[in-house]
Amino acid sequence: MSRLFNVMGNLFKKHPFITNSVVYGSLYVGAEMSQQFLTKKVLVEKSSQKEDIDYPTIGRYAVMGTVIYAPTMFQWYKWLDGTFPGTSKQIIIKKLVLDQFVLTPYLLTVFYTGMAVMEGADDKFLELKQKFLPTFERSCMFWLPAQLFNFVLIAPRFRVIYMGVCGFIWVNILCWIKRQQTHNSRD
């Protein structure tokens, strides 16, 4: 096990962008897979109601987590840590506010519209309009404490991977929210 940690540590040092992207994307995919496994296999009362795993959806989450979110977050935290170095109370508050009120709205917008584009939805902004505010509220409850811990205790080179672990939990929440029905105003 220590050999695995040494290998991972070397990958993070030599190729931080690629390693963070692959790890974060894998955790993102893992969250959607766990959601599908629970909702389609485990929590179903009758075996006749069980469904197959939806691999195209998992593919969309792979694109979102690996190609869109991870690079964005890698650059964001590189900029944030470079612009606001240190762990003083004032610095932590600045980072928390910027992260929650600048990055999060951007990421939620990209998530809902990006998924709608990949799904071929007729109204690319319907989910964004209906789910942005409740998702953002939940995000504040989840991410503000998680980010406080991140900015106080996590070394900068491990921020994206820490965010990946938190993201695994968060994306499970996000997957659940995404599965909630939208209501077309024309209905």
Backbone as JSON Lines, residues from 0, in Angstrom:
{"i":0,"aa":"M","n":[0.83,-1.2,0.0],"ca":[0.0,0.0,0.0],"c":[0.87,1.27,0.0]}
{"i":1,"aa":"S","n":[1.97,1.21,0.74],"ca":[2.84,2.39,0.76],"c":[3.47,2.62,-0.61]}
{"i":2,"aa":"R","n":[3.69,1.53,-1.35],"ca":[4.23,1.67,-2.72],"c":[3.24,2.43,-3.6]}
{"i":3,"aa":"L","n":[1.95,2.12,-3.46],"ca":[0.92,2.81,-4.21],"c":[0.93,4.31,-3.9]}
{"i":4,"aa":"F","n":[1.04,4.64,-2.61],"ca":[1.08,6.05,-2.22],"c":[2.33,6.75,-2.78]}
{"i":5,"aa":"N","n":[3.46,6.04,-2.82],"ca":[4.67,6.62,-3.4],"c":[4.5,6.88,-4.89]}
{"i":6,"aa":"V","n":[3.91,5.91,-5.59],"ca":[3.66,6.07,-7.03],"c":[2.72,7.25,-7.26]}
{"i":7,"aa":"M","n":[1.63,7.3,-6.5],"ca":[0.67,8.4,-6.65],"c":[1.32,9.74,-6.32]}
{"i":8,"aa":"G","n":[2.11,9.77,-5.27],"ca":[2.81,11.0,-4.9],"c":[3.72,11.48,-6.01]}
{"i":9,"aa":"N","n":[4.45,10.55,-6.64],"ca":[5.32,10.91,-7.75],"c":[4.53,11.42,-8.96]}
{"i":10,"aa":"L","n":[3.39,10.77,-9.24],"ca":[2.55,11.24,-10.34],"c":[2.04,12.65,-10.09]}
{"i":11,"aa":"F","n":[1.62,12.93,-8.85],"ca":[1.14,14.27,-8.52],"c":[2.25,15.31,-8.66]}
{"i":12,"aa":"K","n":[3.48,14.94,-8.33],"ca":[4.59,15.88,-8.45],"c":[4.98,16.1,-9.91]}
{"i":13,"aa":"K","n":[5.08,15.01,-10.68],"ca":[5.56,15.1,-12.06],"c":[4.48,15.56,-13.03]}
{"i":14,"aa":"H","n":[3.24,15.12,-12.81],"ca":[2.14,15.42,-13.74],"c":[0.88,15.82,-12.96]}
{"i":15,"aa":"P","n":[0.94,16.93,-12.24],"ca":[-0.2,17.28,-11.37],"c":[-1.51,17.51,-12.13]}
{"i":16,"aa":"F","n":[-1.45,18.15,-13.28],"ca":[-2.66,18.44,-14.03],"c":[-3.35,17.17,-14.49]}
{"i":17,"aa":"I","n":[-2.61,16.29,-15.14],"ca":[-3.19,15.05,-15.68],"c":[-3.65,14.14,-14.54]}
{"i":18,"aa":"T","n":[-2.82,14.0,-13.51],"ca":[-3.18,13.12,-12.4],"c":[-4.43,13.61,-11.7]}
{"i":19,"aa":"N","n":[-4.49,14.91,-11.41],"ca":[-5.68,15.46,-10.78],"c":[-6.91,15.27,-11.65]}
{"i":20,"aa":"S","n":[-6.76,15.48,-12.96],"ca":[-7.9,15.34,-13.87],"c":[-8.41,13.9,-13.9]}
{"i":21,"aa":"V","n":[-7.49,12.95,-13.99],"ca":[-7.9,11.54,-14.04],"c":[-8.54,11.11,-12.73]}
{"i":22,"aa":"V","n":[-7.93,11.49,-11.61],"ca":[-8.48,11.09,-10.31],"c":[-9.84,11.75,-10.09]}
{"i":23,"aa":"Y","n":[-9.93,13.05,-10.35],"ca":[-11.2,13.74,-10.14],"c":[-12.28,13.18,-11.06]}
{"i":24,"aa":"G","n":[-11.94,12.99,-12.32],"ca":[-12.9,12.42,-13.26],"c":[-13.36,11.04,-12.84]}
{"i":25,"aa":"S","n":[-12.45,10.23,-12.32],"ca":[-12.82,8.88,-11.85],"c":[-13.77,8.95,-10.67]}
{"i":26,"aa":"L","n":[-13.52,9.87,-9.76],"ca":[-14.42,10.03,-8.62],"c":[-15.79,10.54,-9.07]}
{"i":27,"aa":"Y","n":[-15.8,11.4,-10.07],"ca":[-17.05,11.93,-10.62],"c":[-17.87,10.8,-11.23]}
{"i":28,"aa":"V","n":[-17.21,9.95,-12.02],"ca":[-17.86,8.79,-12.62],"c":[-18.32,7.83,-11.53]}
{"i":29,"aa":"G","n":[-17.48,7.63,-10.52],"ca":[-17.84,6.74,-9.42],"c":[-19.09,7.19,-8.69]}
{"i":30,"aa":"A","n":[-19.26,8.49,-8.55],"ca":[-20.46,9.01,-7.89],"c":[-21.71,8.68,-8.7]}
{"i":31,"aa":"E","n":[-21.67,8.89,-10.01],"ca":[-22.84,8.57,-10.84],"c":[-23.08,7.07,-10.86]}
{"i":32,"aa":"M","n":[-22.02,6.28,-10.93],"ca":[-22.19,4.81,-10.92],"c":[-22.82,4.36,-9.6]}
{"i":33,"aa":"S","n":[-22.37,4.93,-8.49],"ca":[-22.94,4.53,-7.2],"c":[-24.41,4.93,-7.12]}
{"i":34,"aa":"Q","n":[-24.76,6.1,-7.66],"ca":[-26.15,6.52,-7.68],"c":[-27.0,5.55,-8.51]}
{"i":35,"aa":"Q","n":[-26.51,5.23,-9.69],"ca":[-27.26,4.32,-10.55],"c":[-27.37,2.93,-9.92]}
{"i":36,"aa":"F","n":[-26.29,2.46,-9.33],"ca":[-26.32,1.14,-8.71],"c":[-27.36,1.1,-7.59]}
{"i":37,"aa":"L","n":[-27.36,2.15,-6.76],"ca":[-28.33,2.2,-5.67],"c":[-29.76,2.3,-6.18]}
{"i":38,"aa":"T","n":[-29.99,3.24,-7.11],"ca":[-31.37,3.49,-7.55],"c":[-31.9,2.44,-8.51]}
{"i":39,"aa":"K","n":[-31.03,1.76,-9.22],"ca":[-31.49,0.8,-10.23],"c":[-31.33,-0.66,-9.81]}
{"i":40,"aa":"K","n":[-30.51,-0.92,-8.82],"ca":[-30.23,-2.31,-8.44],"c":[-30.56,-2.61,-6.97]}
{"i":41,"aa":"V","n":[-30.15,-1.74,-6.06],"ca":[-30.24,-2.04,-4.63],"c":[-31.56,-1.62,-4.01]}
{"i":42,"aa":"L","n":[-31.99,-0.4,-4.27],"ca":[-33.18,0.13,-3.62],"c":[-34.49,-0.24,-4.31]}
{"i":43,"aa":"V","n":[-34.41,-1.1,-5.29],"ca":[-35.58,-1.55,-6.03],"c":[-36.15,-2.77,-5.31]}
{"i":44,"aa":"E","n":[-37.45,-2.72,-5.02],"ca":[-38.06,-3.79,-4.23],"c":[-38.2,-5.1,-4.99]}
{"i":45,"aa":"K","n":[-38.6,-5.04,-6.24],"ca":[-38.82,-6.25,-7.04],"c":[-37.73,-6.4,-8.08]}
{"i":46,"aa":"S","n":[-37.26,-7.61,-8.26],"ca":[-36.2,-7.83,-9.25],"c":[-36.67,-7.51,-10.66]}
{"i":47,"aa":"S","n":[-37.97,-7.6,-10.91],"ca":[-38.49,-7.27,-12.24],"c":[-38.41,-5.77,-12.53]}
{"i":48,"aa":"Q","n":[-38.24,-4.94,-11.49],"ca":[-38.15,-3.49,-11.66],"c":[-36.71,-3.0,-11.79]}
{"i":49,"aa":"K","n":[-35.76,-3.9,-11.62],"ca":[-34.36,-3.5,-11.71],"c":[-34.03,-3.1,-13.15]}
{"i":50,"aa":"E","n":[-33.17,-2.1,-13.28],"ca":[-32.8,-1.58,-14.59],"c":[-31.31,-1.76,-14.83]}
{"i":51,"aa":"D","n":[-30.93,-1.68,-16.1],"ca":[-29.51,-1.74,-16.45],"c":[-28.85,-0.4,-16.14]}
{"i":52,"aa":"I","n":[-27.54,-0.44,-15.95],"ca":[-26.78,0.78,-15.75],"c":[-26.8,1.56,-17.07]}
{"i":53,"aa":"D","n":[-26.98,2.87,-16.97],"ca":[-27.05,3.75,-18.13],"c":[-25.64,4.28,-18.44]}
{"i":54,"aa":"Y","n":[-24.92,3.56,-19.28],"ca":[-23.53,3.92,-19.59],"c":[-23.38,5.22,-20.37]}
{"i":55,"aa":"P","n":[-24.3,5.59,-21.25],"ca":[-24.16,6.91,-21.88],"c":[-24.18,8.07,-20.86]}
{"i":56,"aa":"T","n":[-25.0,7.93,-19.83],"ca":[-25.02,8.95,-18.79],"c":[-23.7,8.96,-18.04]}
{"i":57,"aa":"I","n":[-23.18,7.78,-17.75],"ca":[-21.88,7.71,-17.07],"c":[-20.81,8.37,-17.95]}
{"i":58,"aa":"G","n":[-20.89,8.17,-19.24],"ca":[-19.95,8.83,-20.16],"c":[-20.05,10.34,-20.09]}
{"i":59,"aa":"R","n":[-21.27,10.85,-19.98],"ca":[-21.44,12.31,-19.87],"c":[-20.82,12.83,-18.58]}
{"i":60,"aa":"Y","n":[-20.98,12.07,-17.5],"ca":[-20.34,12.47,-16.23],"c":[-18.82,12.39,-16.34]}
{"i":61,"aa":"A","n":[-18.31,11.43,-17.09],"ca":[-16.86,11.32,-17.31],"c":[-16.34,12.57,-18.02]}
{"i":62,"aa":"V","n":[-17.05,13.0,-19.05],"ca":[-16.66,14.22,-19.77],"c":[-16.73,15.42,-18.83]}
{"i":63,"aa":"M","n":[-17.82,15.54,-18.1],"ca":[-18.0,16.68,-17.21],"c":[-16.92,16.71,-16.13]}
{"i":64,"aa":"G","n":[-16.65,15.57,-15.5],"ca":[-15.69,15.53,-14.4],"c":[-14.24,15.63,-14.84]}
{"i":65,"aa":"T","n":[-13.89,14.97,-15.93],"ca":[-12.49,14.89,-16.34],"c":[-12.07,16.03,-17.25]}
{"i":66,"aa":"V","n":[-12.91,16.35,-18.22],"ca":[-12.53,17.31,-19.25],"c":[-12.95,18.74,-18.9]}
{"i":67,"aa":"I","n":[-14.0,18.9,-18.12],"ca":[-14.5,20.26,-17.84],"c":[-14.19,20.68,-16.4]}
{"i":68,"aa":"Y","n":[-14.68,19.93,-15.43],"ca":[-14.51,20.35,-14.04],"c":[-13.06,20.31,-13.56]}
{"i":69,"aa":"A","n":[-12.38,19.18,-13.74],"ca":[-11.02,19.05,-13.19],"c":[-10.07,20.13,-13.71]}
{"i":70,"aa":"P","n":[-10.0,20.39,-15.02],"ca":[-9.1,21.46,-15.47],"c":[-9.5,22.83,-14.93]}
{"i":71,"aa":"T","n":[-10.79,23.09,-14.87],"ca":[-11.26,24.36,-14.32],"c":[-10.82,24.51,-12.88]}
{"i":72,"aa":"M","n":[-11.04,23.47,-12.1],"ca":[-10.67,23.53,-10.68],"c":[-9.16,23.58,-10.49]}
{"i":73,"aa":"F","n":[-8.42,22.86,-11.31],"ca":[-6.96,22.89,-11.2],"c":[-6.45,24.32,-11.38]}
{"i":74,"aa":"Q","n":[-6.93,24.98,-12.43],"ca":[-6.5,26.36,-12.68],"c":[-7.03,27.32,-11.61]}
{"i":75,"aa":"W","n":[-8.26,27.11,-11.19],"ca":[-8.87,27.97,-10.18],"c":[-8.08,27.94,-8.89]}
{"i":76,"aa":"Y","n":[-7.76,26.73,-8.39],"ca":[-7.06,26.64,-7.11],"c":[-5.61,27.07,-7.22]}
{"i":77,"aa":"K","n":[-5.03,26.89,-8.38],"ca":[-3.67,27.4,-8.62],"c":[-3.69,28.93,-8.53]}
{"i":78,"aa":"W","n":[-4.68,29.53,-9.18],"ca":[-4.82,30.98,-9.12],"c":[-5.17,31.44,-7.7]}
{"i":79,"aa":"L","n":[-6.13,30.78,-7.07],"ca":[-6.59,31.19,-5.74],"c":[-5.46,31.11,-4.72]}
{"i":80,"aa":"D","n":[-4.71,30.01,-4.73],"ca":[-3.6,29.86,-3.79],"c":[-2.46,30.82,-4.09]}
{"i":81,"aa":"G","n":[-2.23,31.12,-5.37],"ca":[-1.19,32.07,-5.74],"c":[-1.56,33.51,-5.4]}
{"i":82,"aa":"T","n":[-2.82,33.83,-5.56],"ca":[-3.3,35.19,-5.3],"c":[-3.49,35.45,-3.81]}
{"i":83,"aa":"F","n":[-3.92,34.43,-3.08],"ca":[-4.19,34.56,-1.65],"c":[-3.42,33.48,-0.88]}
{"i":84,"aa":"P","n":[-2.09,33.63,-0.79],"ca":[-1.31,32.62,-0.06],"c":[-1.54,32.74,1.45]}
{"i":85,"aa":"G","n":[-1.38,31.63,2.13],"ca":[-1.47,31.65,3.58],"c":[-2.77,31.09,4.09]}
{"i":86,"aa":"T","n":[-2.86,31.05,5.41],"ca":[-4.03,30.47,6.07],"c":[-4.56,31.38,7.19]}
{"i":87,"aa":"S","n":[-4.32,32.69,7.06],"ca":[-4.88,33.59,8.07],"c":[-6.4,33.6,7.94]}
{"i":88,"aa":"K","n":[-7.06,34.06,8.97],"ca":[-8.52,34.1,8.96],"c":[-9.05,34.94,7.79]}
{"i":89,"aa":"Q","n":[-8.41,36.08,7.52],"ca":[-8.85,36.93,6.42],"c":[-8.67,36.24,5.07]}
{"i":90,"aa":"I","n":[-7.57,35.55,4.89],"ca":[-7.31,34.85,3.63],"c":[-8.32,33.72,3.44]}
{"i":91,"aa":"I","n":[-8.57,32.97,4.5],"ca":[-9.52,31.85,4.42],"c":[-10.91,32.36,4.05]}
{"i":92,"aa":"I","n":[-11.33,33.46,4.66],"ca":[-12.65,34.02,4.36],"c":[-12.71,34.48,2.9]}
{"i":93,"aa":"K","n":[-11.67,35.13,2.42],"ca":[-11.64,35.55,1.01],"c":[-11.77,34.34,0.08]}
{"i":94,"aa":"K","n":[-11.0,33.29,0.38],"ca":[-11.05,32.09,-0.45],"c":[-12.42,31.44,-0.42]}
{"i":95,"aa":"L","n":[-13.01,31.35,0.77],"ca":[-14.34,30.74,0.89],"c":[-15.39,31.52,0.09]}
{"i":96,"aa":"V","n":[-15.37,32.84,0.24],"ca":[-16.35,33.68,-0.45],"c":[-16.16,33.58,-1.97]}
{"i":97,"aa":"L","n":[-14.93,33.7,-2.43],"ca":[-14.68,33.61,-3.87],"c":[-15.06,32.23,-4.41]}
{"i":98,"aa":"D","n":[-14.69,31.2,-3.68],"ca":[-14.98,29.84,-4.14],"c":[-16.48,29.6,-4.24]}
{"i":99,"aa":"Q","n":[-17.2,29.99,-3.21],"ca":[-18.64,29.69,-3.17],"c":[-19.46,30.62,-4.06]}
{"i":100,"aa":"F","n":[-19.05,31.87,-4.18],"ca":[-19.9,32.83,-4.87],"c":[-19.39,33.24,-6.25]}
{"i":101,"aa":"V","n":[-18.22,32.77,-6.65],"ca":[-17.74,32.99,-8.02],"c":[-17.64,31.65,-8.75]}
{"i":102,"aa":"L","n":[-16.86,30.71,-8.2],"ca":[-16.66,29.43,-8.89],"c":[-17.93,28.58,-8.92]}
{"i":103,"aa":"T","n":[-18.61,28.46,-7.79],"ca":[-19.77,27.57,-7.72],"c":[-20.88,27.94,-8.71]}
{"i":104,"aa":"P","n":[-21.3,29.2,-8.8],"ca":[-22.33,29.52,-9.81],"c":[-21.88,29.17,-11.23]}
{"i":105,"aa":"Y","n":[-20.62,29.41,-11.53],"ca":[-20.09,29.06,-12.84],"c":[-20.17,27.54,-13.06]}
{"i":106,"aa":"L","n":[-19.71,26.75,-12.08],"ca":[-19.71,25.3,-12.23],"c":[-21.13,24.74,-12.34]}
{"i":107,"aa":"L","n":[-22.06,25.27,-11.57],"ca":[-23.45,24.79,-11.66],"c":[-24.06,25.13,-13.02]}
{"i":108,"aa":"T","n":[-23.75,26.3,-13.53],"ca":[-24.24,26.69,-14.84],"c":[-23.66,25.77,-15.91]}
{"i":109,"aa":"V","n":[-22.38,25.52,-15.83],"ca":[-21.73,24.62,-16.79],"c":[-22.29,23.21,-16.65]}
{"i":110,"aa":"F","n":[-22.53,22.77,-15.43],"ca":[-23.05,21.42,-15.23],"c":[-24.43,21.26,-15.88]}
{"i":111,"aa":"Y","n":[-25.37,22.1,-15.51],"ca":[-26.73,21.92,-16.02],"c":[-26.83,22.17,-17.52]}
{"i":112,"aa":"T","n":[-26.18,23.2,-18.02],"ca":[-26.27,23.44,-19.46],"c":[-25.42,22.45,-20.24]}
{"i":113,"aa":"G","n":[-24.25,22.1,-19.73],"ca":[-23.39,21.12,-20.4],"c":[-24.05,19.76,-20.49]}
{"i":114,"aa":"M","n":[-24.67,19.31,-19.41],"ca":[-25.36,18.03,-19.43],"c":[-26.54,18.08,-20.39]}
{"i":115,"aa":"A","n":[-27.26,19.2,-20.39],"ca":[-28.41,19.34,-21.3],"c":[-27.95,19.27,-22.76]}
{"i":116,"aa":"V","n":[-26.83,19.9,-23.07],"ca":[-26.29,19.84,-24.43],"c":[-25.92,18.41,-24.78]}
{"i":117,"aa":"M","n":[-25.19,17.73,-23.87],"ca":[-24.78,16.35,-24.14],"c":[-25.98,15.39,-24.23]}
{"i":118,"aa":"E","n":[-27.05,15.72,-23.5],"ca":[-28.26,14.88,-23.54],"c":[-29.14,15.19,-24.74]}
{"i":119,"aa":"G","n":[-28.86,16.29,-25.43],"ca":[-29.69,16.69,-26.57],"c":[-31.03,17.25,-26.16]}
{"i":120,"aa":"A","n":[-31.1,17.88,-25.0],"ca":[-32.35,18.44,-24.5],"c":[-32.85,19.55,-25.42]}
{"i":121,"aa":"D","n":[-34.17,19.65,-25.54],"ca":[-34.75,20.72,-26.35],"c":[-34.48,22.09,-25.74]}
{"i":122,"aa":"D","n":[-34.74,22.22,-24.45],"ca":[-34.49,23.48,-23.74],"c":[-33.22,23.3,-22.92]}
{"i":123,"aa":"K","n":[-32.13,23.84,-23.41],"ca":[-30.82,23.66,-22.77],"c":[-30.72,24.34,-21.4]}
{"i":124,"aa":"F","n":[-31.66,25.23,-21.09],"ca":[-31.58,26.0,-19.85],"c":[-32.68,25.66,-18.85]}
{"i":125,"aa":"L","n":[-33.57,24.72,-19.19],"ca":[-34.7,24.4,-18.31],"c":[-34.23,23.93,-16.93]}
{"i":126,"aa":"E","n":[-33.35,22.94,-16.91],"ca":[-32.87,22.46,-15.61],"c":[-32.12,23.54,-14.85]}
{"i":127,"aa":"L","n":[-31.32,24.31,-15.54],"ca":[-30.59,25.4,-14.89],"c":[-31.57,26.36,-14.22]}
{"i":128,"aa":"K","n":[-32.6,26.76,-14.94],"ca":[-33.58,27.7,-14.39],"c":[-34.3,27.12,-13.17]}
{"i":129,"aa":"Q","n":[-34.64,25.84,-13.23],"ca":[-35.43,25.24,-12.16],"c":[-34.6,24.73,-10.99]}
{"i":130,"aa":"K","n":[-33.37,24.34,-11.25],"ca":[-32.59,23.68,-10.21],"c":[-31.4,24.47,-9.67]}
{"i":131,"aa":"F","n":[-31.07,25.59,-10.32],"ca":[-29.89,26.34,-9.89],"c":[-29.99,26.78,-8.43]}
{"i":132,"aa":"L","n":[-31.04,27.47,-8.07],"ca":[-31.14,28.02,-6.71],"c":[-31.17,26.93,-5.63]}
{"i":133,"aa":"P","n":[-32.03,25.89,-5.76],"ca":[-31.98,24.85,-4.72],"c":[-30.63,24.13,-4.67]}
{"i":134,"aa":"T","n":[-29.99,23.96,-5.81],"ca":[-28.67,23.31,-5.83],"c":[-27.64,24.21,-5.17]}
{"i":135,"aa":"F","n":[-27.69,25.5,-5.48],"ca":[-26.74,26.44,-4.87],"c":[-26.91,26.49,-3.36]}
{"i":136,"aa":"E","n":[-28.14,26.46,-2.87],"ca":[-28.38,26.46,-1.42],"c":[-27.77,25.23,-0.77]}
{"i":137,"aa":"R","n":[-27.99,24.06,-1.36],"ca":[-27.4,22.83,-0.84],"c":[-25.87,22.89,-0.92]}
{"i":138,"aa":"S","n":[-25.4,23.48,-2.0],"ca":[-23.96,23.64,-2.18],"c":[-23.34,24.45,-1.04]}
{"i":139,"aa":"C","n":[-24.0,25.52,-0.65],"ca":[-23.48,26.34,0.46],"c":[-23.41,25.53,1.75]}
{"i":140,"aa":"M","n":[-24.43,24.72,2.01],"ca":[-24.45,23.91,3.23],"c":[-23.35,22.85,3.21]}
{"i":141,"aa":"F","n":[-23.05,22.33,2.05],"ca":[-22.04,21.28,1.95],"c":[-20.63,21.85,1.81]}
{"i":142,"aa":"W","n":[-20.46,22.76,0.85],"ca":[-19.11,23.18,0.48],"c":[-18.45,24.18,1.42]}
{"i":143,"aa":"L","n":[-19.21,25.05,2.06],"ca":[-18.55,26.02,2.94],"c":[-17.76,25.31,4.06]}
{"i":144,"aa":"P","n":[-18.36,24.35,4.77],"ca":[-17.55,23.63,5.78],"c":[-16.42,22.8,5.15]}
{"i":145,"aa":"A","n":[-16.71,22.15,4.01],"ca":[-15.68,21.34,3.35],"c":[-14.51,22.21,2.91]}
{"i":146,"aa":"Q","n":[-14.8,23.39,2.38],"ca":[-13.74,24.28,1.91],"c":[-12.98,24.91,3.07]}
{"i":147,"aa":"L","n":[-13.64,25.16,4.17],"ca":[-12.93,25.66,5.35],"c":[-11.84,24.67,5.74]}
{"i":148,"aa":"F","n":[-12.2,23.4,5.81],"ca":[-11.24,22.34,6.1],"c":[-10.14,22.32,5.03]}
{"i":149,"aa":"N","n":[-10.53,22.42,3.77],"ca":[-9.59,22.41,2.65],"c":[-8.55,23.51,2.79]}
{"i":150,"aa":"F","n":[-9.0,24.74,2.96],"ca":[-8.09,25.87,2.98],"c":[-7.23,25.94,4.24]}
{"i":151,"aa":"V","n":[-7.69,25.34,5.32],"ca":[-6.94,25.38,6.58],"c":[-5.93,24.22,6.66]}
{"i":152,"aa":"L","n":[-6.34,23.03,6.23],"ca":[-5.52,21.84,6.5],"c":[-4.91,21.12,5.29]}
{"i":153,"aa":"I","n":[-5.42,21.32,4.1],"ca":[-4.96,20.55,2.94],"c":[-3.84,21.3,2.22]}
{"i":154,"aa":"A","n":[-2.75,20.6,1.92],"ca":[-1.64,21.2,1.17],"c":[-2.11,21.56,-0.24]}
{"i":155,"aa":"P","n":[-1.67,22.69,-0.77],"ca":[-2.14,23.13,-2.09],"c":[-2.03,22.07,-3.19]}
{"i":156,"aa":"R","n":[-0.97,21.27,-3.2],"ca":[-0.83,20.29,-4.29],"c":[-1.84,19.17,-4.22]}
{"i":157,"aa":"F","n":[-2.52,19.04,-3.06],"ca":[-3.54,18.0,-2.91],"c":[-4.97,18.56,-2.91]}
{"i":158,"aa":"R","n":[-5.12,19.83,-3.19],"ca":[-6.45,20.45,-3.14],"c":[-7.44,19.82,-4.11]}
{"i":159,"aa":"V","n":[-7.02,19.59,-5.34],"ca":[-7.97,19.06,-6.33],"c":[-8.37,17.63,-5.96]}
{"i":160,"aa":"I","n":[-7.43,16.84,-5.45],"ca":[-7.8,15.48,-5.06],"c":[-8.71,15.49,-3.84]}
{"i":161,"aa":"Y","n":[-8.45,16.36,-2.89],"ca":[-9.36,16.52,-1.75],"c":[-10.74,16.91,-2.27]}
{"i":162,"aa":"M","n":[-10.74,17.85,-3.22],"ca":[-12.0,18.28,-3.8],"c":[-12.66,17.12,-4.54]}
{"i":163,"aa":"G","n":[-11.86,16.22,-5.08],"ca":[-12.42,15.04,-5.74],"c":[-13.14,14.14,-4.77]}
{"i":164,"aa":"V","n":[-12.56,13.93,-3.6],"ca":[-13.21,13.1,-2.58],"c":[-14.49,13.78,-2.11]}
{"i":165,"aa":"C","n":[-14.4,15.07,-1.8],"ca":[-15.61,15.8,-1.43],"c":[-16.58,15.82,-2.6]}
{"i":166,"aa":"G","n":[-16.02,15.97,-3.79],"ca":[-16.84,15.98,-4.99],"c":[-17.6,14.68,-5.19]}
{"i":167,"aa":"F","n":[-16.98,13.56,-4.8],"ca":[-17.67,12.26,-4.88],"c":[-18.96,12.32,-4.06]}
{"i":168,"aa":"I","n":[-18.85,12.86,-2.87],"ca":[-20.04,13.0,-2.01],"c":[-21.0,14.01,-2.64]}
{"i":169,"aa":"W","n":[-20.45,15.16,-3.04],"ca":[-21.29,16.21,-3.61],"c":[-21.97,15.76,-4.9]}
{"i":170,"aa":"V","n":[-21.24,15.07,-5.76],"ca":[-21.83,14.64,-7.04],"c":[-22.94,13.62,-6.79]}
{"i":171,"aa":"N","n":[-22.84,12.84,-5.74],"ca":[-23.96,11.98,-5.38],"c":[-25.19,12.83,-5.08]}
{"i":172,"aa":"I","n":[-24.99,13.92,-4.38],"ca":[-26.09,14.86,-4.1],"c":[-26.57,15.48,-5.41]}
{"i":173,"aa":"L","n":[-25.63,15.91,-6.24],"ca":[-25.96,16.54,-7.52],"c":[-26.7,15.57,-8.45]}
{"i":174,"aa":"C","n":[-26.26,14.32,-8.47],"ca":[-26.94,13.3,-9.29],"c":[-28.38,13.13,-8.82]}
{"i":175,"aa":"W","n":[-28.56,13.13,-7.52],"ca":[-29.91,12.99,-6.98],"c":[-30.77,14.19,-7.4]}
{"i":176,"aa":"I","n":[-30.22,15.39,-7.29],"ca":[-30.96,16.59,-7.7],"c":[-31.26,16.53,-9.2]}
{"i":177,"aa":"K","n":[-30.27,16.13,-9.99],"ca":[-30.45,16.06,-11.45],"c":[-31.56,15.09,-11.82]}
{"i":178,"aa":"R","n":[-31.73,14.02,-11.04],"ca":[-32.76,13.02,-11.33],"c":[-34.17,13.52,-11.02]}
{"i":179,"aa":"Q","n":[-34.27,14.62,-10.28],"ca":[-35.59,15.17,-9.98],"c":[-36.19,15.72,-11.26]}
{"i":180,"aa":"Q","n":[-37.45,15.51,-11.42],"ca":[-38.12,15.94,-12.65],"c":[-38.13,17.45,-12.79]}
{"i":181,"aa":"T","n":[-38.0,17.91,-14.03],"ca":[-38.22,19.32,-14.32],"c":[-39.65,19.46,-14.84]}
{"i":182,"aa":"H","n":[-40.14,20.65,-14.76],"ca":[-41.5,20.89,-15.2],"c":[-41.47,21.95,-16.28]}
{"i":183,"aa":"N","n":[-41.84,21.55,-17.47],"ca":[-41.86,22.45,-18.6],"c":[-43.01,23.43,-18.41]}
{"i":184,"aa":"S","n":[-42.73,24.72,-18.56],"ca":[-43.76,25.75,-18.35],"c":[-44.89,25.65,-19.37]}
{"i":185,"aa":"R","n":[-44.66,24.92,-20.47],"ca":[-45.71,24.76,-21.48],"c":[-46.67,23.63,-21.14]}
{"i":186,"aa":"D","n":[-46.32,22.8,-20.13],"ca":[-47.19,21.67,-19.77],"c":[-48.41,22.13,-19.0]}
